[in-house]
Amino acid sequence: MTRLCLTVALCLTAALGLGAPPVRAQMVETVGIRAQGMGGAFVAVANDATATWWNPAGVAAGPYFDAIGEYDRPRTPADTSVQAAAVAFPALGLSYYRLPISQMRAPNSAATAPIDRQNEGYLNEFGATVGQSIGRHLVVSSTLKLVKATATRGDLDIGALGTFGRIRLGVTVRNVTEPTLGDQPDPLTLKRQVRVGGAFMSSGGTMDRLVIAVDGDLTRVFTVVGDVRHLSGGAELWLWRRAVGIRGGVSAETVNDHVSGSGGLSVLLQSSRYLRTYLEGQFTGGTDEVRRGWGTGLRLTF
């Protein structure tokens, strides 16, 4: 695909997303310890392996190698968890995400029959991320993925990231083909989602790096508590030669006027000449039911 075709495809997909009806899908804030700790303001920041989820174009802006394994425990729905494993290089990302289907359904929705015990109540997503630079400032990438619940379907996410000095602008379009899983009376359809973000990045002085970011959903997402749409802001500060990362953020749920606050921490566990290992965690509270919870994970990077 030529550069022009990639650009046109991204613009057309984003335009479709602007007029999309309320959607049922995975909430973007479901994954990513750093992202959740920043209140969900991460589309323009994504530069670790979770860029495969948040914005595929962020893979090109990351380190030579980055790998994450994480476990998240949302408060709603109860007794569910989210697992993620991803690895990223500047030109390639590979990912696996396991998400509770009950997080995407209202309580009165008909349950889909599981294919087997192992997949009961969970959506499994396997992805491969590739991208291409367009000039000096723009990267366009896509994640080709298989989503599996009561059936297996192919799908596509698209992301773009523009860098202009200390300013970064990003857009991500998830579930481009809107796959439907199952043929029951109430099948699980992953509708298209569009999210945009901007970030300012600075370094120097006593700070290794300071990031201030904002994100906003351009579509609604149907969840266990109904339609939601988020507007988020957050910051991340790295200190002591990036031995410690501190982050925080606020997210407003604009459909039902709920607010959540988040905090997170990264601590360097081990450092060699090339490889660094971090223990990371986040906690989110507030009146926004679908955002409350906690998570922890390990990140390896160089």
Secondary structure, 3 states (H helix, E strand, C coil): CCHHHHHHHHHHHHHHHHCCCCEECCCHHHCCHHHHHCCCCCCCCCCCCCHHHHCHHHHHHCCCCEEEEEEEEECCCCCCCEEEEEEEECCEEEEEEEEEHHHHCCCCCCCCCCCCHHHCCEEEEEEEEEEEEECCCEEEEEEEEEEECCCEEEEEEEEEEEEECCEEEEEEEECCCCCEECCCCCCEECCCEEEEEEEEEEEECCEEEEEEEEEEECCCEEECCEEECEEEEEEEEEECCCCEEEEEEEEEECCCCEEEEEEEEEEEEEECCCCEEEEEEEEEEECCHHHCEEEEEEEEEC
